[in-house]
Amino acid sequence: MTPTHPYDNSYEPPALIVDVTIIHPTNRKKIFMKGKIDTGADGTVIPLDAAGKLGLIPASEIRYSDFLQHTGTLKTYFSHITLDSFRFEFVEVAAAPRRTVLIGRDILN
């Protein structure tokens, strides 16, 4: 069986990378990005600059702890997210300084 999305070996360990569209929920502006599937992440995280370019409005703040034991707070935003033909509406995502979307269990479940 061949996976529809092969693992990207440029990550250590290799990661499943998918095409993601982030959509502003009211004005419908879109950004197309790569997303990393992370079954260990509780929630989905988008790049901070994508939230700014789309003009997303902060909804709340969350506390986080990453795999390196760094902790802090991140602002959250509501957006629509599409992965292939799957569309997830009004997903509350966090925004952090990163280059790709991190797809967490909030969407994967």
Long-range contacts (C-beta under 8 A, 24 or more apart in sequence): 4-84, 11-36, 17-100, 18-83, 18-84, 18-103, 19-83, 19-84, 20-81, 20-82, 20-83, 20-101, 20-103, 21-81, 21-82, 22-46, 22-50, 22-54, 22-79, 22-80, 22-81, 22-93, 22-101, 23-54, 23-79, 23-80, 23-81, 23-82, 24-54, 24-55, 24-56, 24-79, 24-80, 25-78, 25-79, 25-80, 25-89, 25-90, 27-55, 29-53, 29-54, 29-55, 30-54, 33-100, 33-101, 34-100, 34-101, 35-83, 35-100, 35-101, 35-102, 35-103, 36-100, 36-101, 36-102, 36-103, 37-103, 37-108, 38-102, 38-103, 38-104, 39-105, 39-108, 40-67, 41-102, 41-103, 41-104, 41-105, 42-104, 42-105, 42-106, 43-92, 43-93, 43-94, 43-104, 43-105, 43-106, 44-81, 44-91, 44-93, 44-94, 44-101, 44-102, 44-103, 44-104, 44-106, 44-107, 45-74, 45-93, 45-94, 45-95, 45-96, 45-98, 45-101, 45-102, 45-104, 46-77, 46-79, 46-93, 46-94, 46-95, 46-96, 46-101, 46-102, 47-95, 47-96, 47-97, 47-98, 47-99, 47-100, 47-101, 48-95, 48-96, 48-97, 48-98, 49-97, 50-95, 50-101, 51-75, 51-77, 51-95, 54-79, 56-95, 59-92, 60-92, 62-94, 64-94, 81-107, 83-107
